[in-house]
């Protein structure tokens, strides 16, 4: 699996030490949730990020794989959504 862009929603606000480790991702803090945006190199990186968040006791509520902005074909057309 090649690099892909993701949008990950979590309940609450992530701790500052975890946010500091996410230098490659954009972070938007909204009321009652934090949204992470960015490219991850492969699926194992996505799973590792989700595991780190889970181990902190923070609930992942939504994960979206975003369409490639360059228009390259992707295995999943358009944004795909996984509500947890």
Rosetta constraint file for C-alpha pairs under 8 A:
AtomPair CA 1 CA 42 HARMONIC 5.70 0.50
AtomPair CA 1 CA 43 HARMONIC 6.64 0.50
AtomPair CA 2 CA 41 HARMONIC 6.36 0.50
AtomPair CA 2 CA 42 HARMONIC 5.73 0.50
AtomPair CA 3 CA 39 HARMONIC 6.40 0.50
AtomPair CA 3 CA 40 HARMONIC 5.55 0.50
AtomPair CA 3 CA 41 HARMONIC 4.07 0.50
AtomPair CA 3 CA 42 HARMONIC 5.35 0.50
AtomPair CA 4 CA 39 HARMONIC 5.33 0.50
AtomPair CA 4 CA 40 HARMONIC 5.71 0.50
AtomPair CA 4 CA 41 HARMONIC 6.62 0.50
AtomPair CA 4 CA 42 HARMONIC 7.13 0.50
AtomPair CA 4 CA 65 HARMONIC 6.98 0.50
AtomPair CA 4 CA 66 HARMONIC 7.40 0.50
AtomPair CA 4 CA 68 HARMONIC 7.24 0.50
AtomPair CA 5 CA 37 HARMONIC 7.31 0.50
AtomPair CA 5 CA 38 HARMONIC 5.28 0.50
AtomPair CA 5 CA 39 HARMONIC 4.12 0.50
AtomPair CA 5 CA 40 HARMONIC 6.35 0.50
AtomPair CA 5 CA 65 HARMONIC 5.91 0.50
AtomPair CA 5 CA 66 HARMONIC 5.34 0.50
AtomPair CA 5 CA 67 HARMONIC 7.29 0.50
AtomPair CA 5 CA 68 HARMONIC 7.03 0.50
AtomPair CA 6 CA 36 HARMONIC 7.80 0.50
AtomPair CA 6 CA 37 HARMONIC 5.72 0.50
AtomPair CA 6 CA 38 HARMONIC 5.57 0.50
AtomPair CA 6 CA 39 HARMONIC 6.16 0.50
AtomPair CA 6 CA 40 HARMONIC 7.33 0.50
AtomPair CA 6 CA 63 HARMONIC 7.05 0.50
AtomPair CA 6 CA 64 HARMONIC 5.54 0.50
AtomPair CA 6 CA 65 HARMONIC 4.55 0.50
AtomPair CA 6 CA 66 HARMONIC 5.50 0.50
AtomPair CA 7 CA 35 HARMONIC 6.77 0.50
AtomPair CA 7 CA 36 HARMONIC 5.61 0.50
AtomPair CA 7 CA 37 HARMONIC 4.64 0.50
AtomPair CA 7 CA 38 HARMONIC 6.89 0.50
AtomPair CA 7 CA 62 HARMONIC 7.99 0.50
AtomPair CA 7 CA 63 HARMONIC 5.79 0.50
AtomPair CA 7 CA 64 HARMONIC 5.05 0.50
AtomPair CA 7 CA 65 HARMONIC 6.50 0.50
AtomPair CA 7 CA 66 HARMONIC 7.01 0.50
AtomPair CA 8 CA 35 HARMONIC 5.59 0.50
AtomPair CA 8 CA 36 HARMONIC 5.05 0.50
AtomPair CA 8 CA 37 HARMONIC 6.60 0.50
AtomPair CA 8 CA 60 HARMONIC 7.38 0.50
AtomPair CA 8 CA 61 HARMONIC 7.86 0.50
AtomPair CA 8 CA 62 HARMONIC 5.83 0.50
AtomPair CA 8 CA 63 HARMONIC 4.55 0.50
AtomPair CA 8 CA 64 HARMONIC 6.43 0.50
AtomPair CA 9 CA 33 HARMONIC 6.73 0.50
AtomPair CA 9 CA 34 HARMONIC 5.84 0.50
AtomPair CA 9 CA 35 HARMONIC 4.53 0.50
AtomPair CA 9 CA 36 HARMONIC 6.50 0.50
AtomPair CA 9 CA 60 HARMONIC 6.02 0.50
AtomPair CA 9 CA 61 HARMONIC 5.56 0.50
AtomPair CA 9 CA 62 HARMONIC 5.00 0.50
AtomPair CA 9 CA 63 HARMONIC 6.36 0.50
AtomPair CA 10 CA 33 HARMONIC 5.54 0.50
AtomPair CA 10 CA 34 HARMONIC 5.38 0.50
AtomPair CA 10 CA 35 HARMONIC 6.46 0.50
AtomPair CA 10 CA 58 HARMONIC 6.78 0.50
AtomPair CA 10 CA 59 HARMONIC 5.60 0.50
AtomPair CA 10 CA 60 HARMONIC 4.33 0.50
AtomPair CA 10 CA 61 HARMONIC 5.33 0.50
AtomPair CA 10 CA 62 HARMONIC 7.06 0.50
AtomPair CA 11 CA 32 HARMONIC 6.13 0.50
AtomPair CA 11 CA 33 HARMONIC 4.48 0.50
AtomPair CA 11 CA 34 HARMONIC 6.49 0.50
AtomPair CA 11 CA 58 HARMONIC 6.43 0.50
AtomPair CA 11 CA 59 HARMONIC 5.46 0.50
AtomPair CA 11 CA 60 HARMONIC 6.45 0.50
AtomPair CA 11 CA 61 HARMONIC 6.63 0.50
AtomPair CA 12 CA 31 HARMONIC 7.77 0.50
AtomPair CA 12 CA 32 HARMONIC 4.84 0.50
AtomPair CA 12 CA 33 HARMONIC 4.34 0.50
AtomPair CA 12 CA 34 HARMONIC 6.16 0.50
AtomPair CA 12 CA 58 HARMONIC 7.49 0.50
AtomPair CA 13 CA 29 HARMONIC 6.80 0.50
AtomPair CA 13 CA 32 HARMONIC 7.23 0.50
AtomPair CA 13 CA 33 HARMONIC 5.95 0.50
AtomPair CA 13 CA 34 HARMONIC 5.50 0.50
AtomPair CA 14 CA 18 HARMONIC 6.64 0.50
AtomPair CA 14 CA 19 HARMONIC 6.51 0.50
AtomPair CA 14 CA 34 HARMONIC 6.84 0.50
AtomPair CA 14 CA 58 HARMONIC 7.69 0.50
AtomPair CA 15 CA 19 HARMONIC 6.36 0.50
AtomPair CA 16 CA 20 HARMONIC 6.11 0.50
AtomPair CA 17 CA 21 HARMONIC 6.67 0.50
AtomPair CA 18 CA 22 HARMONIC 6.67 0.50
AtomPair CA 19 CA 23 HARMONIC 7.45 0.50
AtomPair CA 19 CA 27 HARMONIC 7.88 0.50
AtomPair CA 24 CA 38 HARMONIC 6.84 0.50
AtomPair CA 24 CA 39 HARMONIC 7.68 0.50
AtomPair CA 25 CA 36 HARMONIC 6.26 0.50
AtomPair CA 25 CA 37 HARMONIC 5.45 0.50
AtomPair CA 25 CA 38 HARMONIC 4.64 0.50
AtomPair CA 25 CA 39 HARMONIC 7.19 0.50
AtomPair CA 26 CA 36 HARMONIC 5.70 0.50
AtomPair CA 26 CA 37 HARMONIC 4.96 0.50
AtomPair CA 26 CA 38 HARMONIC 6.13 0.50
AtomPair CA 27 CA 34 HARMONIC 7.02 0.50
AtomPair CA 27 CA 35 HARMONIC 5.77 0.50
AtomPair CA 27 CA 36 HARMONIC 4.69 0.50
AtomPair CA 27 CA 37 HARMONIC 6.36 0.50
AtomPair CA 28 CA 34 HARMONIC 5.83 0.50
AtomPair CA 28 CA 35 HARMONIC 5.11 0.50
AtomPair CA 28 CA 36 HARMONIC 6.50 0.50
AtomPair CA 29 CA 33 HARMONIC 6.27 0.50
AtomPair CA 29 CA 34 HARMONIC 4.47 0.50
AtomPair CA 29 CA 35 HARMONIC 6.28 0.50
AtomPair CA 30 CA 34 HARMONIC 5.82 0.50
AtomPair CA 30 CA 35 HARMONIC 7.50 0.50
AtomPair CA 40 CA 45 HARMONIC 6.21 0.50
AtomPair CA 40 CA 46 HARMONIC 6.47 0.50
AtomPair CA 41 CA 45 HARMONIC 6.54 0.50
AtomPair CA 42 CA 46 HARMONIC 6.75 0.50
AtomPair CA 43 CA 47 HARMONIC 6.29 0.50
AtomPair CA 44 CA 48 HARMONIC 6.06 0.50
AtomPair CA 45 CA 49 HARMONIC 6.19 0.50
AtomPair CA 46 CA 50 HARMONIC 6.25 0.50
AtomPair CA 47 CA 51 HARMONIC 6.05 0.50
AtomPair CA 48 CA 52 HARMONIC 6.21 0.50
AtomPair CA 49 CA 53 HARMONIC 6.31 0.50
AtomPair CA 50 CA 54 HARMONIC 6.04 0.50
AtomPair CA 50 CA 60 HARMONIC 7.51 0.50
AtomPair CA 51 CA 55 HARMONIC 5.96 0.50
AtomPair CA 52 CA 56 HARMONIC 6.52 0.50
AtomPair CA 53 CA 57 HARMONIC 6.86 0.50
AtomPair CA 53 CA 58 HARMONIC 5.72 0.50
AtomPair CA 53 CA 59 HARMONIC 7.52 0.50
AtomPair CA 53 CA 60 HARMONIC 7.57 0.50
AtomPair CA 54 CA 58 HARMONIC 5.41 0.50
AtomPair CA 54 CA 59 HARMONIC 6.39 0.50
AtomPair CA 54 CA 60 HARMONIC 7.33 0.50
AtomPair CA 60 CA 84 HARMONIC 6.88 0.50
AtomPair CA 61 CA 83 HARMONIC 6.02 0.50
AtomPair CA 61 CA 84 HARMONIC 5.00 0.50
AtomPair CA 62 CA 81 HARMONIC 7.22 0.50
AtomPair CA 62 CA 82 HARMONIC 5.73 0.50
AtomPair CA 62 CA 83 HARMONIC 4.56 0.50
AtomPair CA 62 CA 84 HARMONIC 5.74 0.50
AtomPair CA 63 CA 81 HARMONIC 6.10 0.50
AtomPair CA 63 CA 82 HARMONIC 5.32 0.50
AtomPair CA 63 CA 83 HARMONIC 6.66 0.50
AtomPair CA 64 CA 79 HARMONIC 6.23 0.50
AtomPair CA 64 CA 80 HARMONIC 5.41 0.50
AtomPair CA 64 CA 81 HARMONIC 4.62 0.50
AtomPair CA 64 CA 82 HARMONIC 6.27 0.50
AtomPair CA 65 CA 79 HARMONIC 5.59 0.50
AtomPair CA 65 CA 80 HARMONIC 5.46 0.50
AtomPair CA 65 CA 81 HARMONIC 6.93 0.50
AtomPair CA 66 CA 78 HARMONIC 6.48 0.50
AtomPair CA 66 CA 79 HARMONIC 4.46 0.50
AtomPair CA 66 CA 80 HARMONIC 6.76 0.50
AtomPair CA 67 CA 71 HARMONIC 7.68 0.50
AtomPair CA 67 CA 74 HARMONIC 7.25 0.50
AtomPair CA 67 CA 76 HARMONIC 7.86 0.50
AtomPair CA 67 CA 77 HARMONIC 6.62 0.50
AtomPair CA 67 CA 78 HARMONIC 4.75 0.50
AtomPair CA 67 CA 79 HARMONIC 5.36 0.50
AtomPair CA 68 CA 72 HARMONIC 6.08 0.50
AtomPair CA 68 CA 73 HARMONIC 7.49 0.50
AtomPair CA 68 CA 74 HARMONIC 7.04 0.50
AtomPair CA 73 CA 77 HARMONIC 7.52 0.50
AtomPair CA 76 CA 80 HARMONIC 6.79 0.50
